[in-house]
Amino acid sequence: MKKISNKPAVITSLILLGVWQLVAMYIGAQYILPSPVQVIAKLYELRYELFLYHMPYTMGVTIISLVISTVLGILLAVLMEADERVENAIYPIVVTSQTIPITALAPLFILWLGYGIWSKVMVSVMITFFPIAISVHDGFKNTKTEHVELLKSFGASNSDIFFKLKIMSALPNMFSAMKMAIPLCIIGAAIGEWLGAQRGLGYFSKRMMSQLSGAGVFAPIVILSLVAIVIVKVVSYFEKKVIHYRTKL
């Protein structure tokens, strides 16, 4: 198997950080654009508050939302695959749900569910379940007809075809959808906290903005970005372990 080097990504990141540093130094206004050095210094200064108080709350929202979104998305995909009438009834609703601005729904979730964790979970789920449902559904649809006919010729039932063929066909789509959903889930959690919360990285960023602390606003963003990268890498690792036949192609 060909090993992919991370060197290009590292070099590109260093170049972007260098450009960011130069532009921030040129502007010379920390409340407008803080430099990477200032952001790192703020991260270190507020490390206990950020990592021990706000980050666990946001990660809790993210993990719960991702689990619910994954289960909901796969369930909707299975229902749409099981019956064409169900697909015709559900698919337009699923698509329509993504046309409603989440910033319009978030205050309603807070009104209905309060300032606790579940209003933020609802915001994240609304953003996240869509790519999972659509991608897994497309994975089912992409199952090769000749493979289905071959199993039928061996006497396989519809349930055999679904569990032994269609699920395997949809697995790459499911993992790809999860990798797309992870950043969306984190964004949803941050939006929910930004619009109404008492803790969390989104809430902290909003608080720093009211104090005109550019570095304080950027610090939670850096943490969220790094967390998203790590979780996507973990999902990619399990993808390679589960879909092991890809390494043999």
C-alpha positions as CSV (number, residue, x, y, z in Angstrom):
1,M,0.0,0.0,0.0
2,K,1.3,3.4,-0.9
3,K,2.1,5.5,2.1
4,I,0.8,9.1,1.9
5,S,3.2,11.7,3.2
6,N,2.0,14.6,5.4
7,K,4.9,16.8,4.4
8,P,2.9,18.9,1.8
9,A,0.2,19.6,4.3
10,V,2.8,20.7,6.9
11,I,4.6,22.9,4.5
12,T,1.3,24.5,3.3
13,S,0.2,25.1,6.9
14,L,3.5,26.8,7.8
15,I,3.3,29.0,4.7
16,L,-0.3,30.1,5.6
17,L,0.8,30.7,9.2
18,G,3.7,32.9,8.0
19,V,1.4,34.9,5.7
20,W,-1.1,35.3,8.6
21,Q,1.7,36.5,10.9
22,L,2.9,39.1,8.3
23,V,-0.6,40.4,7.6
24,A,-1.4,40.7,11.3
25,M,1.8,42.6,11.9
26,Y,1.0,44.9,9.0
27,I,-2.5,45.6,10.3
28,G,-1.2,46.1,13.8
29,A,-4.6,45.8,15.5
30,Q,-5.0,42.7,17.7
31,Y,-8.7,43.2,18.0
32,I,-9.1,43.0,14.2
33,L,-6.6,40.3,13.3
34,P,-4.4,38.8,16.0
35,S,-1.2,37.1,14.9
36,P,-0.7,33.3,15.4
37,V,1.8,34.1,18.2
38,Q,-0.8,36.2,20.0
39,V,-3.4,33.4,19.6
40,I,-0.9,30.8,21.0
41,A,-0.1,33.1,23.9
42,K,-3.8,33.5,24.7
43,L,-4.3,29.7,24.5
44,Y,-1.6,29.2,27.0
45,E,-2.8,32.1,29.3
46,L,-6.4,30.7,29.4
47,R,-5.5,27.0,29.1
48,Y,-7.2,25.9,32.3
49,E,-10.4,27.7,31.5
50,L,-10.5,26.6,27.9
51,F,-9.4,22.9,28.2
52,L,-10.9,22.0,31.6
53,Y,-14.2,24.0,31.6
54,H,-15.4,25.0,28.2
55,M,-13.9,22.3,25.9
56,P,-15.5,19.3,27.7
57,Y,-18.9,20.8,27.3
58,T,-18.5,21.4,23.6
59,M,-17.1,18.0,23.1
60,G,-20.0,16.5,24.9
61,V,-22.4,18.3,22.6
62,T,-20.4,17.2,19.6
63,I,-20.2,13.5,20.5
64,I,-23.9,13.2,21.4
65,S,-24.9,15.1,18.3
66,L,-22.6,12.9,16.1
67,V,-24.0,9.7,17.5
68,I,-27.7,10.9,17.1
69,S,-27.0,12.2,13.6
70,T,-25.3,9.0,12.5
71,V,-28.1,6.8,13.8
72,L,-30.8,9.1,12.4
73,G,-29.1,9.4,9.0
74,I,-28.6,5.7,8.6
75,L,-32.1,4.9,9.8
76,L,-33.6,7.4,7.2
77,A,-31.4,5.9,4.5
78,V,-32.5,2.4,5.3
79,L,-36.2,3.4,5.3
80,M,-35.8,5.1,2.0
81,E,-34.1,2.0,0.6
82,A,-36.7,-0.4,1.9
83,D,-39.7,1.2,0.2
84,E,-39.8,3.6,-2.7
85,R,-43.0,5.2,-1.4
86,V,-41.2,6.0,1.9
87,E,-38.3,7.5,-0.2
88,N,-40.8,9.7,-2.1
89,A,-42.3,10.9,1.1
90,I,-39.2,11.4,3.2
91,Y,-36.6,12.6,0.7
92,P,-38.2,16.0,-0.1
93,I,-38.6,16.7,3.7
94,V,-35.0,15.8,4.3
95,V,-33.8,18.2,1.6
96,T,-36.3,20.9,2.7
97,S,-34.9,20.8,6.3
98,Q,-31.6,22.1,5.0
99,T,-33.1,25.1,3.3
100,I,-34.1,26.6,6.7
101,P,-31.4,28.9,8.1
102,I,-30.1,27.3,11.3
103,T,-29.7,30.7,12.9
104,A,-33.5,31.0,12.6
105,L,-34.1,27.7,14.2
106,A,-31.5,27.9,17.0
107,P,-33.4,30.5,19.1
108,L,-36.5,28.3,18.8
109,F,-34.6,25.3,20.1
110,I,-33.3,27.4,23.0
111,L,-36.9,28.6,23.7
112,W,-38.2,25.0,23.7
113,L,-35.3,23.2,25.4
114,G,-33.7,25.9,27.4
115,Y,-30.0,26.8,27.7
116,G,-28.9,23.3,28.5
117,I,-27.1,20.8,26.3
118,W,-30.0,19.6,24.3
119,S,-30.7,22.8,22.5
120,K,-27.2,22.7,21.2
121,V,-27.5,19.1,20.3
122,M,-30.6,19.9,18.2
123,V,-28.7,22.6,16.3
124,S,-25.9,20.2,15.5
125,V,-28.2,17.3,14.5
126,M,-30.1,19.6,12.1
127,I,-26.9,20.4,10.3
128,T,-25.2,17.0,10.5
129,F,-27.8,14.2,9.8
130,F,-28.4,15.4,6.1
131,P,-25.0,14.4,4.6
132,I,-25.1,11.0,6.4
133,A,-28.6,10.2,5.2
134,I,-28.1,11.2,1.6
135,S,-24.6,9.6,1.3
136,V,-25.6,6.3,2.8
137,H,-28.8,6.3,0.6
138,D,-26.7,6.9,-2.5
139,G,-24.4,4.1,-1.3
140,F,-27.4,1.7,-1.3
141,K,-28.4,2.9,-4.7
142,N,-24.9,2.4,-6.1
143,T,-25.0,-1.4,-5.5
144,K,-24.3,-3.1,-8.8
145,T,-27.3,-4.7,-10.3
146,E,-25.3,-7.7,-11.6
147,H,-24.3,-8.5,-8.0
148,V,-27.9,-8.3,-6.8
149,E,-29.0,-10.6,-9.7
150,L,-26.1,-13.0,-8.9
151,L,-27.2,-13.4,-5.2
152,K,-30.8,-13.8,-6.3
153,S,-29.8,-16.6,-8.6
154,F,-28.2,-18.3,-5.5
155,G,-31.6,-18.1,-3.7
156,A,-30.7,-15.1,-1.5
157,S,-33.6,-13.3,0.1
158,N,-34.1,-9.5,0.2
159,S,-32.7,-9.4,3.7
160,D,-29.6,-11.4,2.6
161,I,-29.0,-9.0,-0.2
162,F,-29.4,-6.0,2.1
163,F,-27.1,-7.2,4.9
164,K,-24.5,-9.0,2.8
165,L,-24.3,-6.7,-0.2
166,K,-25.9,-3.4,0.1
167,I,-24.5,-2.5,3.5
168,M,-21.0,-3.4,2.3
169,S,-21.6,-1.3,-0.8
170,A,-22.7,1.7,1.3
171,L,-19.8,1.5,3.9
172,P,-17.4,3.8,1.9
173,N,-20.2,6.4,1.6
174,M,-21.0,6.1,5.3
175,F,-17.4,6.8,6.4
176,S,-17.1,9.6,3.9
177,A,-20.3,11.1,5.2
178,M,-19.1,10.9,8.8
179,K,-15.9,12.7,7.9
180,M,-18.0,15.5,6.3
181,A,-20.3,15.5,9.3
182,I,-17.7,15.9,12.0
183,P,-16.7,19.5,11.2
184,L,-20.4,20.3,10.6
185,C,-21.2,18.9,14.0
186,I,-18.6,21.0,15.7
187,I,-19.8,24.1,13.8
188,G,-23.4,23.3,15.0
189,A,-22.3,23.0,18.6
190,A,-20.4,26.3,18.4
191,I,-23.3,28.1,16.8
192,G,-25.7,26.8,19.5
193,E,-23.3,28.0,22.2
194,W,-22.8,31.3,20.5
195,L,-26.6,32.0,20.3
196,G,-27.4,30.9,23.9
197,A,-25.2,29.1,26.4
198,Q,-23.5,29.5,29.8
199,R,-20.3,27.6,28.9
200,G,-18.6,26.0,25.9
201,L,-16.0,27.2,23.3
202,G,-18.7,29.0,21.2
203,Y,-19.9,30.9,24.3
204,F,-16.3,31.7,25.2
205,S,-15.6,33.1,21.7
206,K,-18.6,35.3,21.9
207,R,-17.6,36.6,25.4
208,M,-14.1,37.4,24.1
209,M,-15.6,39.3,21.1
210,S,-17.5,41.5,23.5
211,Q,-14.2,42.4,25.1
212,L,-12.6,43.1,21.7
213,S,-10.0,40.4,22.3
214,G,-9.2,39.1,18.8
215,A,-6.8,36.4,20.2
216,G,-9.5,35.3,22.6
217,V,-12.0,34.9,19.7
218,F,-9.5,32.9,17.7
219,A,-8.3,30.6,20.5
220,P,-11.4,28.5,20.6
221,I,-11.5,28.3,16.8
222,V,-8.0,26.9,16.8
223,I,-9.0,24.2,19.4
224,L,-12.2,23.3,17.4
225,S,-10.2,23.0,14.2
226,L,-7.6,20.8,15.8
227,V,-10.3,18.6,17.4
228,A,-12.0,18.2,14.0
229,I,-8.7,17.1,12.4
230,V,-8.0,14.5,15.1
231,I,-11.6,13.0,15.0
232,V,-11.5,12.8,11.2
233,K,-8.1,11.0,11.4
234,V,-9.6,8.6,14.0
235,V,-12.6,7.8,11.6
236,S,-10.1,7.4,8.7
237,Y,-8.1,4.9,10.8
238,F,-11.2,2.8,11.5
239,E,-12.3,3.2,7.8
240,K,-9.1,1.5,6.7
241,K,-9.6,-1.3,9.3
242,V,-13.2,-2.0,8.3
243,I,-12.9,-1.5,4.6
244,H,-9.7,-3.5,4.4
245,Y,-10.4,-4.7,0.8
246,R,-9.5,-1.2,-0.5
247,T,-5.9,-1.8,0.3
248,K,-5.9,-4.8,-2.0
249,L,-7.3,-3.1,-5.0
